[in-house]
Amino acid sequence: MDVIALLPRLHLLRFPVGQAYLWRDDDALTLVDAGPIGAGRAIADAVTALGHAPGDVRRIVLTHFHEDHAGGAGEFAALSGAEVLAHHLDAPFVRGELPGPPPRLEDWEVPIHAAAAQHLPEGRPVPPAAVTGVSDGDVLDFGGGARVVHVPGHTDGSIALFLPGEGVLFTGDTVAASPVDGAVMPGVFNLDRRRLLASLGVLADLGAKVACFGHGDPVVGDAASALRRAAAAG
């Protein structure tokens, strides 16, 4: 796992598939997404290397239930005592109560999805002991007030998190950056691409300065323009 400083309060945690983000408020930390199965220990080690204790992470906010984002949540929550939060529509899948619906892949996505799956650990994730459900418009106690934005399409319960005072937006998999040229693009492997494109438009209108994606390099500086171009291109 690579740990990359993006801003004085923000680090990117990059896994073989997908990535997570660590936000710092003085001595309290928030983890946005939690990597794949088995990532809990690596995240704890990264937190320690940055000069904090795993217990300083007060919450884990999951942008959606997919394994590369939520697979390590239960393990890291057990190590840190952090509260786990997810949209109430995705929370049953994070808890392991129900299997989540698979994406509706377009033909060109099938081989890419298969190749990505080969890099994910085998096994079943350890579900968190509890998951707190959140909804659109909720404000979470980090980053000066992190607004939950419901962005259905990738999954029914996908969320983004916007920190208005900081200009930082965590998009989850509603948006991605191309591994080829870094271009900002709509997310792939979706449940409903039409809804995802509508959600992308919502995020483009927030005026973010920094956009942190579930896959690909973040945009640091005038992210809103990049999001608007992606939304216009569809």
Helices and strands as residue ranges (DSSP letters): E 2-7, E 10-14, E 19-25, E 28-32, H 39-49, G 54-56, E 57-61, H 67-70, H 73-80, E 83-87, H 91-95, H 109-117, E 132-134, E 139-140, E 146-150, E 159-163, E 168-172, E 175-177, E 184-186, H 193-204, E 210-213, E 219-220, H 223-233
